[in-house]
């Protein structure tokens, strides 16, 4: 039996392409935010579409057998109670010590560990695992933080204290 390398040059190139895609997504998101800087309803609608797209890709991964079915339950819980809740509250200002921020961080960790444990064969689907962790899990909080207004008068007063 021939020895198969888990990490290869092709995998490195795929990771670099994924990072280039992430850079392009951040640039496009920044451009959208620049165009609609003072229109929170438009930004909220765009964030809602991103959350729906993420949930759809996670459903496709489960239906295609790449991820275990129990991961969908964890993912939907994190998406509804975490991401969708953040979209509904946007552009509310939250302190780092608030329940909202702690909840978001804990849900992010749970979703990350669920996907790491839920892939049926990480060796076979290593690139899909990397893309899910980068785009579907860790990119959403970055997009939310990018969308928060810098001007304090544009923030909505938080109600979770």
C-alpha positions in Angstrom: 0.0 0.0 0.0 1.4 3.3 -1.0 1.9 6.0 1.6 -0.5 8.9 1.0 0.4 12.4 2.2 -2.4 14.1 4.2 -1.0 17.5 3.5 0.1 18.2 -0.1 1.0 21.1 -2.4 -2.5 20.8 -3.9 -4.1 21.3 -0.5 -1.8 24.3 0.2 -3.0 25.8 -3.1 -6.6 25.2 -2.2 -6.2 26.8 1.2 -4.6 29.8 -0.5 -7.5 30.0 -2.9 -9.9 29.8 0.0 -8.0 32.7 1.7 -8.2 34.7 -1.5 -11.9 34.0 -1.6 -12.2 35.2 2.0 -10.3 38.4 1.1 -12.6 39.0 -1.8 -15.7 38.4 0.4 -14.4 40.9 3.0 -13.7 43.4 0.2 -17.2 43.0 -1.2 -18.8 43.2 2.2 -16.8 46.4 2.9 -18.0 47.8 -0.4 -21.6 47.1 0.5 -21.1 48.7 3.9 -19.6 51.8 2.3 -22.5 52.2 -0.1 -25.2 51.7 2.6 -23.4 53.1 5.6 -26.3 55.0 7.1 -29.0 52.4 6.1 -29.1 49.8 8.9 -32.2 48.1 7.3 -30.3 47.4 4.1 -27.3 46.1 6.0 -29.6 44.0 8.2 -31.3 42.5 5.1 -27.9 41.6 3.6 -26.7 40.0 6.9 -30.0 38.0 7.0 -29.3 36.7 3.4 -25.7 35.7 4.5 -27.1 33.7 7.5 -29.6 32.0 5.2 -26.8 31.2 2.7 -24.7 29.7 5.5 -27.6 27.6 6.8 -28.3 26.4 3.3 -24.7 25.3 2.7 -24.7 23.5 6.1 -27.9 21.7 5.1 -26.4 20.6 1.8 -23.3 19.3 3.6 -25.6 17.1 5.8 -27.8 15.9 3.0 -24.7 15.0 0.9 -23.3 12.9 3.8 -20.2 14.9 4.4 -21.3 15.9 7.9 -23.2 13.8 10.5 -26.9 14.7 10.8 -26.6 15.7 14.5 -24.4 18.6 13.4 -27.3 20.2 11.6 -29.2 20.5 14.9 -26.2 22.2 16.6 -25.7 24.4 13.6 -29.3 25.5 13.3 -29.4 26.2 17.0 -26.3 28.4 16.7 -27.6 30.1 13.6 -31.0 30.9 15.0 -30.1 31.7 18.6 -26.8 33.3 17.6 -26.5 34.7 14.2 -30.2 35.5 13.5 -30.5 37.1 17.0 -27.5 39.3 16.2 -29.1 40.3 12.9 -32.3 41.2 14.6 -30.5 43.3 17.2 -28.3 45.1 14.7 -26.9 47.8 15.2 -27.2 47.5 19.0 -24.0 48.2 20.9 -23.0 45.3 23.3 -20.3 45.3 25.9 -17.8 42.5 25.8 -19.0 41.3 29.2 -22.7 41.3 28.2 -24.8 38.1 28.0 -25.1 38.6 24.3 -21.4 38.7 23.6 -20.7 35.7 25.9 -23.6 33.8 24.3 -22.2 34.5 20.8 -18.7 33.3 21.7 -19.9 30.1 23.4 -22.2 29.3 20.4 -19.2 29.9 18.1 -17.1 27.5 20.0 -19.8 24.9 20.1 -20.4 25.2 16.4 -16.7 24.9 15.7 -16.3 21.8 17.8 -19.5 20.3 16.3 -18.2 20.6 12.8 -14.7 19.3 13.8 -16.3 16.2 15.3 -19.1 15.9 12.8 -17.2 15.5 9.5 -17.5 11.9 8.4 -14.0 11.7 7.0 -11.8 14.7 7.7 -9.0 13.2 5.6 -11.3 12.9 2.6 -13.0 16.3 3.1 -10.2 18.4 4.6 -10.8 21.3 2.3 -14.5 21.3 3.0 -13.8 21.3 6.7 -11.4 24.3 6.4 -13.9 26.2 4.2 -16.8 25.5 6.7 -14.7 26.7 9.6 -13.5 29.8 7.9 -16.6 30.9 5.9 -19.6 29.4 7.8 -18.3 29.7 11.3 -15.6 32.3 11.9 -16.4 34.7 9.2 -19.9 35.6 10.4 -18.8 37.4 13.6 -16.2 39.3 11.6 -18.9 40.5 9.1 -21.1 41.6 12.0 -18.2 43.5 13.7 -17.4 45.2 10.3 -21.0 46.3 10.0 -21.3 48.0 13.4 -21.4 51.7 13.0 -18.3 53.6 14.3 -20.3 56.7 15.2 -21.8 56.3 18.7 -25.0 58.2 17.8 -25.8 55.5 15.1 -25.8 52.7 17.6 -29.1 51.5 19.0 -29.2 51.3 22.8 -28.7 47.7 24.0 -31.4 46.1 26.1 -29.7 43.0 27.4 -28.2 44.4 30.6 
